[in-house]
């Protein structure tokens, strides 16, 4: 017979359970389902979570993610879980392992200032788009800029998608809320005359070379601060960007460039 394999692909063989798979099956509607025990109540009765997906692979992915989160104990009482509790859980189990320290500082600031005070006490499974509409209105009344409101919207959307993946939400209520539109601002570059004035003013300054590199290469400030002599090839008139200086919580560290494309070689002027 034809049955999906452990990756959700068609496989001509009898159905079998994959390692770590748990209870996965198809219901009468053809949906793939998974049943996972996430703990026990005060009477010793097992607490179970049902997960659904269009393919076996999708359900298996949700099962692995939910099992990992269940170990923290957070999912023991999903009907009492507040958004604030889940946000803190997301930071610990996801953000701290996946984003740069500087990005994590930004996330914490957005959440502590603009999300938790307004929505933190709301039960996660009761969160609706009307709450989120009111949240946007409250941020606007409090003077949050359009850019800040958009950043908070995008970050909360990421967190709620994680909740959907874990089966804590059937859908992301933020999908029904319009994302704030940030007006595009045209960057005004220096004119040649302004560049000459800047370099004239920097002549003889201990950081003159830094100002020259900034103007000539367009590199980010952290990339310039992270340069070492091995990154400079004066014979080939070439500069290589391969690290950046980071600052988070008042501490400095050297890390990878912001993106893969940020690793690049730049021509140096004469």
C-alpha positions, 0 to 999 in steps of 0.5 A: 500500500502507499503511505507517507514516510517520516518526512510526509512523502509517498512511500510504497510500504506498510504503515509504520511508526517512525522513531519519536513519532508518537501517535500520528494518524489520519482522521475521517476527514483525511487530516493528519493528526498527532496525539501528545501527552504533555503532562498530568493533572493533580489527579494523575490524569494525563493531559493530551494535546491534539495537533493537525496538519495537511501532511504527515510531515507537517504534523510530525514537525509540530509534534517535535516542536510541541514535545520540546516545549512540553518539557519546560512545563509551560504547556501543562496548563494551556488554558491558563497560559497568558500571552505574557507567559508565552512571550517569556517562554519564546524568548528563552526557548527561541529568541535567545538561541537564534538572534544576535545579542543586539537584536535580542535587546531590541526585542526585549525593549519592544516587548517590555514597553509596547506589548506586555503592558497592554496584552501580557495579561490576556489569555493566549487562547482568548486573544482576538483581532479586536484586542490587537486593534485596540493595542495598535490604537493604544500605542498610537495614543501613547506616542509610539512612532509608526516605525516602532508600531510596525516593528512591534507588530512584526515581532508579535506576529512571529511569536504568535506563529510559534504559538500556532505551530505548537497547537496553542492557537488555531490561527494567528489573530494578527493576520486579520490586523493591518500592519502599520505602513511606514512612509518611505523616506528618501536618503539624502546623500552627501554631495561631493562638496560636503564630502570634501568639507567632512574630510577636510575637517577630519584631517589630522584627527586620530580617527581620520582613517575611519572617516575616510573609510566610512565615506569611501566604502559605505560600510556599517559603523560596526563593520568599520569598528570590527576591522583588523589589519588582516582585512586590509590589502593595500597592494590590491587596494581591497578591504574585506568585511568579515566581522562586526563589533556588537554592543548589547547591554553595555558590553562589546563583542565581535561577531559575524556580519549581519547577513551572509551578503555582508561578508564582502570585499570593497575597493579602496580609493587611492 
